Amino acid sequence: MIPFNKPYMTGDELYYIKDAVNRGKISGNGYYTQKCHDFFKEIIGFRNCLLTSSCTDALEMTAILVDIEPGDEVIMPSYTFVSTANAFVLRGAKIIFADSNKNNPNIDATSLEALITAKTKAIVVVHYAGTACDMDLIMDVANKNNLFVIEDAAQAIDSYYKDKPLGSIAHLATFSFHETKNIISGEGGMLVINDERFDERAEIIWEKGTNRSAFFRGETDKYSWVDVGSSFLPSDVTAAFLFAQLENLQKIQSRRKVLWDNYYNGLKQLEEEGVLKLPEIPSYATSNGHLFYIVCKNIEERSQLILFLKDNSVHAVFHYLSLHKSPFYVNKYKSIGLENCDTFADQLLRLPLYYELDIEDQNRIINLIISFFRKR
């Protein structure tokens, strides 16, 4: 069976983990945590960042930082992972779901203005498959209405909007280093802070609501409970694993982009024949090779293709279900229609893509897909 995903190890993970252990401090905010922070600030260009135990944790931190309270409304796409919504629901927010674009699963930025009310506090955008949302339009709408913007960049490491790295544009951003992502630490995430207003409080929330980090820097003579917070920071063992991955970022990215391009070129003829749709990368965006998907004509066709590939030892999977149709949401709020989101929920299929995927195996997947549609 060709798996959907296979975590890639660079070879230095265990070496750095051993070094972290030998340094005698394996709790959070240690030597390797700082090395990861420095990498993201110096190499990627983020102004400030904090590693977290997951992207979910980072999202929950953003909800606290922008002071989400019961009754506030937060706009976000319905086509996303549940953590995007849960982070704000936990603070009492009402989620206002927006539709996807017609040609890609990202939030339809042109629909945002009509969704804003006096209760709107923030807009959360998700860069699906590492492809940038229309950030200029989104930031213009937000600034006009005095709203916070949060980038859920879980899938968007080393991807760009024009010349800006994703995660560097909105007030706050979050990343994932889950084992399915390009750069991994098993579980793990990161908060990026682009607005200096949040610097001090973010660190306090990160440190369980205390000013502990400031104390260890000698900035205060004692540390105490000063705000809400939780144990959001990861072990330095996790950070050591992550640092080994970061040192190989460009190597990993180069390989994934080759695989992405091979899928696109191999299946382009089917798209030209109107058989299926391939990912569309807007002119302002780049591809980071995170995932490759095709869009079938209906859910039945997708289900049949999944079974056909499985019968031929290939594991392909669909992705998100529409959150606005989830039992949690529909039991609380009236039904809404988001046509484009539902199209991707029913028709989008993700193909295997991981660093060690052999080109020969990938070409076999491409040929299987071609043969499936040729026989229909």
Order of alpha helices (4+ residues) and beta strands (2+ residues): alpha-alpha-beta-alpha-beta-alpha-beta-alpha-beta-alpha-beta-beta-beta-beta-beta-alpha-alpha-alpha-alpha-beta-alpha-alpha-alpha-beta-alpha
